[in-house]
Amino acid sequence: MLFSISLAGCGGGSAPKFDSQYQAVFLANGQVFFGKLSALGTDYPRLDDVFYVQQQVNPETKQPTSVLIRRGREWHAPGYMVLNARTILMIEPVGADSKVAQLIAEAQKTPAAKP
């Protein structure tokens, strides 16, 4: 079976613009990062102020929970990410009233911990 997909805006023109402060970036490997995307439309867009969701299991109840983690607390303390544009599947705005936006706002109030 052969099919094709036509994407509006591909093959020239200007890069999409987002009116949200943060964007959700979905990668081909299944990872999703939230941050401030710049240099969109280039081969290597940059993502600043990066967050990701990590699944954790409560050892007492065995219930899984999702926790928003601020990137940069790893041992190498990355300040930003440079992405290969070919690995980006989709980009969506993070709504100002969304749970992710609320969690990011809470994280901004807490100083970044050293790794």
C-alpha positions as CSV (number, residue, x, y, z in Angstrom):
1,M,0.0,0.0,0.0
2,L,1.4,3.4,-1.0
3,F,0.2,6.7,0.4
4,S,1.5,10.2,0.7
5,I,1.0,13.0,3.1
6,S,1.0,16.7,2.1
7,L,1.9,19.1,4.9
8,A,0.9,22.7,4.6
9,G,3.8,25.0,4.9
10,C,6.5,22.4,3.9
11,G,8.9,23.1,1.2
12,G,9.5,26.8,1.7
13,G,7.9,29.8,3.2
14,S,8.3,31.1,6.7
15,A,8.5,29.0,9.8
16,P,5.3,28.7,11.9
17,K,4.9,31.3,14.7
18,F,3.5,30.4,18.1
19,D,1.6,32.9,20.3
20,S,2.2,30.7,23.4
21,Q,5.1,31.2,25.7
22,Y,6.0,27.5,25.7
23,Q,5.7,24.8,23.0
24,A,5.4,21.0,23.3
25,V,7.9,19.4,20.9
26,F,7.2,15.7,20.0
27,L,10.2,13.8,18.8
28,A,10.4,10.7,16.6
29,N,11.7,8.6,19.5
30,G,8.6,9.2,21.6
31,Q,10.0,11.8,23.9
32,V,8.1,15.1,24.5
33,F,9.9,18.2,25.7
34,F,8.2,21.5,26.7
35,G,10.1,24.8,26.3
36,K,10.7,28.0,24.4
37,L,11.4,27.1,20.8
38,S,13.6,29.3,18.7
39,A,15.3,29.0,15.3
40,L,12.4,27.1,14.0
41,G,12.7,26.6,10.3
42,T,16.4,25.8,10.6
43,D,18.1,22.4,10.6
44,Y,18.8,22.7,14.3
45,P,16.1,24.6,16.3
46,R,16.9,25.5,19.9
47,L,14.8,24.7,23.0
48,D,15.3,26.8,26.1
49,D,13.8,26.6,29.6
50,V,13.2,22.9,29.0
51,F,10.9,20.5,30.9
52,Y,9.8,16.9,30.4
53,V,7.4,14.5,32.0
54,Q,8.8,11.6,34.0
55,Q,6.7,8.6,35.2
56,Q,7.2,7.7,38.8
57,V,5.6,4.9,40.9
58,N,4.6,5.5,44.5
59,P,6.4,2.6,46.4
60,E,3.6,2.4,48.9
61,T,0.5,2.5,46.7
62,K,2.2,1.2,43.5
63,Q,0.3,3.9,41.6
64,P,2.0,5.6,38.7
65,T,2.2,9.4,38.6
66,S,3.5,11.9,36.1
67,V,6.0,14.5,37.3
68,L,7.2,17.6,35.4
69,I,11.0,17.8,35.6
70,R,13.0,20.8,34.8
71,R,15.9,19.9,32.4
72,G,19.3,21.2,33.6
73,R,19.5,19.3,36.8
74,E,21.3,16.4,35.2
75,W,25.0,16.0,35.9
76,H,26.1,17.9,32.8
77,A,23.6,20.7,33.7
78,P,22.4,21.6,30.1
79,G,21.1,25.1,29.8
80,Y,19.3,24.4,26.5
81,M,18.8,21.7,23.9
82,V,19.6,21.9,20.2
83,L,17.3,19.6,18.2
84,N,17.7,18.0,14.9
85,A,14.7,19.3,12.9
86,R,14.4,15.9,11.1
87,T,13.5,14.2,14.4
88,I,10.6,16.6,15.3
89,L,7.3,15.1,14.5
90,M,5.0,17.8,15.8
91,I,5.0,21.0,17.7
92,E,2.0,22.3,19.7
93,P,1.5,25.4,21.7
94,V,1.2,25.0,25.5
95,G,-2.0,26.6,26.5
96,A,-1.6,29.4,29.2
97,D,-4.3,27.7,31.4
98,S,-3.1,24.1,30.9
99,K,-1.8,21.9,33.6
100,V,1.7,21.9,32.0
101,A,1.7,25.8,32.1
102,Q,0.6,25.8,35.7
103,L,3.4,23.3,36.7
104,I,6.0,25.3,34.8
105,A,4.9,28.5,36.6
106,E,5.3,26.7,39.9
107,A,8.7,25.4,38.9
108,Q,9.8,29.0,37.9
109,K,9.2,30.1,41.5
110,T,11.7,27.5,42.8
111,P,15.4,28.2,42.2
112,A,17.1,25.5,40.0
113,A,18.8,23.0,42.2
114,K,22.4,22.0,41.5
115,P,22.9,18.5,40.1
